[in-house]
């Protein structure tokens, strides 16, 4: 049993009904912002610890200014010479937001609505208590994701583990400014999901090629248990395939540039013609044939090529060919098969770093649409074992640079699919994790539907306001902490923890692949290599010039 550590005395209620203030000398500066304290209260016939989080701190008694006139003499020495009590010369008023007592039956904090009595003692919460009540899962349990330790305590003193059920059923958002460590945190989360106590089915959309180092998990003993060893599959841009008949009319309109209203109308007719004629399975040539068949003014007895004489038809065919013909990604027969991408114990990384942005959005839209439809069909028993759409387990899709796929100020083809999955996917076991460094550019409806949030350092006021508008579970006191967080520190809130906490992210087991290039080091390296080559050329023995073939005019070329 941990020893009780009294740190202050209750002064009275705070500005809101769920706050109170207490007075503390705090010479050791232990009562920090975000620290957890408690008082005792009788609730329903039992004496309970009522936990709270420190939200503000201000001085109410300090050294007189005259004690600090000489910077070379500490004010406490002056106080001692004049007979002041050093410990009593500095006092703080601490504001605490009440969380309540943790109910083992309800698995959450219950606010008893019992304010502390004036003069009651306030205690620092012990490490054992916080380890018991802050996280919904214990480190290493099935369904846990150990991300790090409580920031206000010594490293590893209070481990913090997310409840994987919480974020895989109600979605996840990782929000951070550039260089705050969001990709590093995502790597830690993915490591936890592939541990033997989770064995998740994960697909990552990776626009920058940062996650290929996750392959190291396959050879690390920390991830193996019995006959289980995680599989990491990397799909590079030259291996990504999207079959043309999986594109919707909206996908095609999004891919084709500068369509006039007449072109959009004819494309719609042609798409419907192709779907009817070929039973949802058509090739590029069959789509082009459908465009010609639906050309304005064309008659059934006309030749197939007649329709191209119409400017609208010719322009539409030219745009379709420009976008799809010869494309390495969009083709007639190959596709990313769902049962190969999604499998328990497998992490599939789809690298999009050499793919055009619009094509990235279409790839994401088609993949998300297909996996959602497959889970619906599987859940409703419309498909069975052996069918390519049979996915009998939940899946998790992690999307880097989410503001690219659901921008706030533009209509992207992937936005509506994401919104549908975020609102309905939990019923069918399709969950999404969004990672973004610019929440201000991320669609607010998309962000607001992520019920677990990991928020790192954010300095931009626009981004801070978007978080405040879209994230309900983070208190304003913690939002004020965002600009002051250091790299690797994160505020976690929502459905995967019992209360918002500030966490120090643990060290990754695998290598981090998202580091930026160090420009000065690269410049110095280039000059050193050039100097070495120059010295080699000076010291190398004279080599005779080599004759090249004679040109037709008879001149001899020398090199």
N, C-alpha and C positions, 0 to 999 in steps of 0.2 A: 504494500500500500504506500503510495507516494505521500510525502509529508505536505501538509497544508502550508501554503506560502501566502500570508496576508500582505497585501500591497497597498491597501487604502481603505477609506471609510466613505460610505454613501453620503452624499450631500442632499440629493433630492431628485425629482423627476427631470427629464430633459425636455426638449422642445416638442417632441412627439410622444404619443402614449407608449411607444415601445422603446423609449430611451430613458436612461438615467445617468446621473453624473456622480462621480466620487472624487475625493481629494486624496492625492498621493504625494509624498515627498520624492520618491523614485530617484534616489541618488545614483543608482546603478543603470538608469535608463532602460529598465526592463519592460515597461509598459509602452510598447511601440504601437504605431498605427497597424491595425490588422491583428493585433495580439488578442488572445482569448482569455477572458476572466469569468468568474462566476460568483454568485452569492447563494446562500441557503434560503429556502422558503418551504413552508408547509403547503403541500398541494394534495388535495383529496386524502388527507389523513397520513401522508408520507412526507418526510423531509427530503427535498430533492435539490440537486445542484442546478441552478438556472444559469445556463451559459450565455455569454454575450461576446460581441466583437468590438474592440476599441475603434471608434470612428473619428475621434477628434481629441486634441490635447492642447491646452493653453496654460500659460503661466499665470498664477494668481498671487504668488509671492516670490520675489527675486531679490538679489543683492541690490542695495542702493547703488546708484550710478557712481557715487563718490568712491565706492570700494574698488572701482575699476579704473581709477585715474592713472595708475601706473601699470602699463602692460607687463612689466617685469615682475610684478608682485601678484600672485593669485588672489582673487577676492576672498577665498575661504581663509587665507592667512590673515588678511586684514580683519575679517570677522572674528577670528580667534583672538587677536590682539585686543579687540574692543569688547570682547566678552559675548559676542553673538554665538548662538548655537548653530554650528555649521549645517547640521542636518535639517534644522527647522528654518533656515534662511531661504529655502527654495521649495515652493509647493506648486503642484499642477492640478488643474481641474480636467478630469478625463471624462469624455462622453462615450457611452457604451450603448450599442444597439442590441436589444435582447433577442436571443435566438430561442431560448426556452430549454426544457429538459428533453433528452433523447429517449423516445419510447421504443423499446425493443419490439413491442408488438406492432406498432405502426411503421417502424423503420424510418422515422423522421423526427424532427424537432417539433415540440408542442409548446407554444407560448402560453404560460399559465395565466396571463393577465394579472399577475400579482406583483406590483412594484415593490422594490426593496424598501425596507423601513429606513428612515434617516438614522445614521449612525451605525448601520449594519456593516460588517466586514466584507471586503472584496478580496478574492483570492486569484492568484495566477493559476490557470488550468494546467494540470500536470500532463506530461507527455503520454502517459498510459491512457488517461481519459480521452485526450484528443485522438490518439490512435484508434480508440474504440468507437468514437462517435462521428468523426469527420467524414470518413470514407464508408461507402455502402458495402464495399467488398474488402477483404483483407488481402494483402499482397500474396500472390501465388495461388489464390483460390480460383476455381473455375469461374470464368466471367469477369475476372479482375484485369485491370490494365494499370500497372504500377508506373507512374510518371515521374515521381520524385518525392521530395519531402517538404514539410511546412517551412515557409521562408522565414518566419519569425523565430524559429528554433535552430539549434545546431544541425548541421547536415546529417540526414538519416535518423534524426531523433524521432520525428513523427512522419512515417511514410504516408503518402497519399496515393490511393489507387482509385481509378475510375471504375464505375460499374459498366461493363461492356454492354449489358442489356439496355442500360439507359440510353447510350448514344447510338446503338444499332437499331433501336426501335423508334427513337424520336429525332435522330439525325444530329450531326456535329458540325461546329464551325471553329476553325482555327484562324484567328485574326491577329495580324501583327504588322508593324512597320518593317521597312527594309532593314535587314541586318539584325533583327531582334531574335532570330533563331526559330522561325516557324517551321522551316523544313527539317530542322534538327528535331524539334518536338514531334513532328509528324513521323519521323523515322523511329523515335522511341515508341510512339503509339503503335506503329506497324510491327515493331519487334514484339511488343506485348501481345498483339493479336495473333501472331504466328507461334507463340509459345505453346508447349504441350497442353497447357490448361485452357487454351482457347481454340486453336486450330481453325482459324477463320477462313472464309472464302472472300478474298479481297482482289479488287481490280483498281489500279491507280492510273488516272489520266495525267501524264507527266509532260507538260509543254516545254520543259527545259532540260530534260535528261538528267535529273538529279538523283534518281532512286535506284540506279543500277547496282550500287554497292550493297543493296539488300541481298544480293546473291550470296554474300558471305554467310548468311544464316544457314545455308545448306550444309556448311562444314563446321559450324560452331557447336560444341557439345551442349551449350546452354539451351539450345532449341530442340534437342533430341530427347526422346524418352521411349524406351522399348522399340517397337517397330515404327515409331513416328519420327519423321524427319521432314521439315517444311520444304516445299518446292517453290522456287522463285523463277518465274518465266519472264524474260524481257522480249517485248515485241518492238523492234526498231522500225523507223519510218518505212524502210523498203520492204518490210514484211506485213504491213497493215493492209488489209483488204476489206472493202465494202462492196457487196454485190448491188448492182444498179437497181434491181427490182425491190430492194429493201428501202430505197429512198421514197419518201412520200412526196406528194405534190408540193408541199411547203418546202421540203429540202431542195427540190429541183429549182423552184423559184428563187430560193436563197443563193444557190450556187451560180445561177445564170445572171450575168451582169446586165443592168440597164434594160430591162424588159419593158416594152410599151404596154399599154392596157390591152391592145389587140393581141400582142404576143402572149400576155398572161392568160387571156381568155382562150386562145388557141392551144396553149400548153395544157390547160385544164381539160379541154376536150380530148386532146391527144392522149393524155394520161388515162382518162376514163376509158377511151377506146382500147388502149393497150391492156388495161386491167381486165376488161371484159373479154377481149379476144384471146388473151394468153393465160387467163386464170391466175392472175397475180404474178406470173413468172415470165418476165420479158427481158430481152437483151437490148443493148444500145441500138442495134439496127432495127429491131422491132419497134422501139420507141420512135425512131426517126421515120419509119414507115407509117406509124400512127399519125405523126405530124403531117406527113404528106396527104394521108387519107382524109384528114379533117381540114385540109386547106380550104379557105373561103372560095366558093365558086367552082369547086372541083366536082366532076360528075363521075359516077361509078365506072363508065367506060373509058375514062381518061387513063393515060399511061401513068405509072407510079411517079415519074419524075416531073410531071406537069406542075404539081403543087409548088415546086421550088421557084417557078416564075413569079409567084406572088411575093412581093417584097417582105411581107410579114412572115410568111413561111420560110423564105430564104434566110432572113435574119435570125429566126428562131433556130433553124437547123445549124447555122454557123455558130451560134452561141452554145448549143448543146455539144457540138463537136469540140469546140474550144475547151469546154469544162470537163468533158468526160472521155473523149476519144484520145487514146494514148496515155490516159491517166494511170499512174502506178497504183493508186489507191482504189479507184472505182473501176470495176470490171464486171464482166457478164456472169462469171461462174464462181469465183472464189469469195469467201466470206470469213469473218472472224466467228468461229463456231462457239456458241455460248458454253457448251459443256466442256470445251477446252480452256476457256478463259476463267470460268468460275468452277472452283472445286474446293471443298474443305481442306485446309492445310496447304493451300496454294495462294501465292501472291503474284498476280500478273501485272507487270508494268508496261503500259502502252506509251511509248515515247513519241511525242508529237513535235519535237524540237525542230524538225526540218519541214514541217507541214504548214501550208498557208492557213491563216487564222480562220477564214470562212470554212475551209475544209476541216479544220479542227472542230469547229462547232457542229458541223454536219456529222462527223464521226461520233462525237459525244451524243448527239441527238439520236442517231440510229441505234447506237449501243444501248443507251438507257431505255429507249422505247422498246427494244427487243427483249431486254432482260425483264422489264416490268411486265410485258405481255406474257413472257414465258412463265413467270412466277404466278400470274393470275390464272393462266391455263392449267398449270400444275396444281395449284391450290384447289381449283374447281374440278379437278380430275378430267379435264378435257384432253389431256395428253398423258402418256404413260411411259414406262421404261422402254428405251430404244428410240424414242422420238427425240429429235434434235432440240426441241423446245422443252424437254422435260428437265427441270431444275428443282429437285426435291429438297432444297435447303436454302436458308436465308443467305443473302449476299450483301457485301458492303462495297460501295464505290467511293473512292477518295479522289477528289478533283482539285488539282493544283491550279492556281491563278483563276479562281472561280469567277472573278469579275469579267473574265474573257468569255465565259460560257453563259453568264446571266448578267449582262451589263445593265446598269440603271438607266442609262440615257439612250439606249438603242434597242431595236428589236432583233434579237438573235434567235435562230431557229431552235437552239437548245434551251432557251429560257422556259418556254411553256412545258417542255418535257420535264425539266427539273421541278417546276412548280407542281406538276401533277404527282410526281414521285414523293416530293416533300409533304404533300397534303394527304396522299392516299397510300404511299408505298409501305408504311408500317404495317398495314393490314395484311400485306402479302410478302413480308420479309425482304423488302428492298430498301436499304438504308444508304444515306449519302453523307459524306464528310466533305465540307468545303474549306479550302484554304485560300486566303486572300491577304494581300498587303495593302489593299485599297478598299476598305468597306464602304467608303463614300461613293465608289463607282460600282458597287454591287447592288443588284436589285433588292430593295428593302423587304419585299414580300418573301423572297428567297431566304434572306438572312434571318428574318423574324421566325421562320418555321424550324430553325435549328435549335433544339431544346437543351443542348449541351454546348457551352461556349468555352474556348480556351483563348484568352485575350492577352497578348503580350504588349510590349512597348508601342504606344501610339502617340505621336506628337501632333499630327495634323488635326486642327480643330474640326474640319469637315468630317473626317473619319470618326473622331470622338463623338460628334453629334449623331452620326448615323448609328453608332453602337448604342448610345443612350436611347435613341428612338426605337431600335429594333430588339434590344436585349432587355427583357424585363427582370431577369433574376439577379443582375449585378447591381449592387447598391451604388449610389452616387459617390459615397466615400471611397469605394474601390476604383471607380472610374477616374477619380482625381489622382489615383496612384499611377495610372498608365504611363504618363510621360516620364516618371522617375524610375520605372522598372529597368533593371539592367538586362543585358543579353542572357537568355536562359532562365528568366523569371517570368511566371505566367499566372494570371488570375483565372481560376477555373470555377465555373458556376453551372447551375442547371440540373438536369435530370440524373446526372451520373455521380453527383456528390450530394451530401446532406445539407451543405451550406457553402456559399462562396468562400474559396480559400486562395491564398497566394502561395505559389509553389516554386521551389527550386528544382528545375528539371534534372533528372538523373543523367549520368553519362551513358552515351550509346554504346551498345556492344559491337555493332557493325560500324564501318567507317562512314563518315559524313560526306556525301557527294555534292552538297549544294554550296560549296565555298566559292566566293568570288575570286577572280584572277587578281593577283597582286601586281599591279602595273609597274611600280618602281623596280620590283624584283625582276620582272620579265625584261624590262629595259636594260638593267644591269647585266643580266644573263646574256642578252643578245650581243652587247658590246664585248663582253668577255669572250664569247664564242667567235665573234668576228676578229678579235685581236689574235686569238689562237690560230685561226685560219691564215691570217696575214703573216704570222711568224713562220708557219709551216711553208708558205709559198716562198718566203725569203730564204729559208734554210734548205729547201728541197733542191736536189741536183738539177742542172739545166736539162730540160726535156726538149728534144728537137720538135720543131713544128711539124704537124701532120698534114699531108696533102689530101685535099678533098677531091671528089670527082670533078672532071673538067665540064664546065658549062657548055651549052651548044655553041656559044660565040667563041669558044676557044680560050677564054680567060681562065687562069688558075686561081682557085680560092685557097686562102691560107687561114689556118686557125691556130 
